Amino acid sequence: MLLTSGRKLRLFQDSDPYKQWCTLDETRFCARRKHLFLGRDVRVLEDERGKIHFRCLTFCCEGGFADWQCPQFHL
């Protein structure tokens, strides 16, 4: 599925029940694979029934919105 950045952001905003997304450049932490990533790196997949799925970019990770935390950066 090819998406524009604006469409992808809108899908995030409409689909993530845990966090608000203001931009695709926001950083998240995948609790399953213990790594940081940007929203623009998330894989967006559409199944044969037309349902949209969001997946972590790490190989073999089934992480989704429930697994992605807003990281706490400390100086």
C-alpha positions as CSV (number, residue, x, y, z in Angstrom):
1,M,0.0,0.0,0.0
2,L,1.4,3.4,-1.0
3,L,0.5,6.2,1.2
4,T,1.3,9.9,1.3
5,S,2.7,11.2,4.5
6,G,-0.5,13.1,5.2
7,R,-2.7,10.0,4.7
8,K,-0.4,7.9,6.9
9,L,-0.5,10.5,9.7
10,R,-4.3,10.7,9.4
11,L,-4.5,6.9,9.7
12,F,-2.4,7.0,12.8
13,Q,-4.5,9.8,14.3
14,D,-7.7,7.9,13.6
15,S,-6.4,4.4,14.7
16,D,-4.2,4.8,17.7
17,P,-6.4,4.6,20.8
18,Y,-3.4,5.0,23.2
19,K,-1.5,8.1,22.0
20,Q,-1.9,11.2,20.0
21,W,0.2,11.7,16.8
22,C,1.0,15.2,15.7
23,T,3.7,14.3,13.2
24,L,5.3,11.2,11.6
25,D,8.6,12.4,13.0
26,E,7.6,11.6,16.6
27,T,9.7,9.0,18.3
28,R,8.3,5.9,19.8
29,F,9.8,3.0,21.8
30,C,8.8,-0.6,20.9
31,A,8.5,-2.5,24.2
32,R,8.7,-5.8,22.3
33,R,12.0,-5.3,20.6
34,K,13.4,-2.5,22.8
35,H,14.2,0.0,20.1
36,L,13.4,3.6,19.1
37,F,11.8,4.5,15.8
38,L,10.0,7.3,14.0
39,G,6.3,7.1,13.0
40,R,7.3,7.4,9.4
41,D,9.1,4.1,9.7
42,V,6.0,2.1,10.7
43,R,4.7,-0.4,8.2
44,V,1.1,0.0,7.1
45,L,-0.5,-3.1,5.7
46,E,-3.9,-3.8,4.2
47,D,-5.3,-7.3,4.4
48,E,-7.5,-9.0,1.8
49,R,-10.6,-7.7,3.5
50,G,-9.3,-4.1,3.4
51,K,-8.5,-3.8,7.1
52,I,-5.5,-1.7,7.9
53,H,-2.7,-3.0,10.2
54,F,0.2,-1.1,11.7
55,R,3.4,-3.0,12.4
56,C,6.8,-2.3,13.9
57,L,9.6,-2.0,11.4
58,T,11.8,-4.6,13.1
59,F,12.0,-8.0,11.3
60,C,9.5,-10.5,12.7
61,C,8.1,-8.0,15.3
62,E,4.3,-8.0,15.5
63,G,4.3,-4.9,17.7
64,G,1.6,-2.3,17.3
65,F,0.1,0.7,18.9
66,A,-0.3,-1.0,22.3
67,D,3.4,-1.8,22.3
68,W,4.7,1.6,21.3
69,Q,5.5,3.9,24.1
70,C,6.4,7.6,24.1
71,P,10.0,7.6,25.3
72,Q,11.1,9.7,28.2
73,F,14.3,11.5,27.3
74,H,16.3,13.0,30.2
75,L,19.2,15.4,29.9
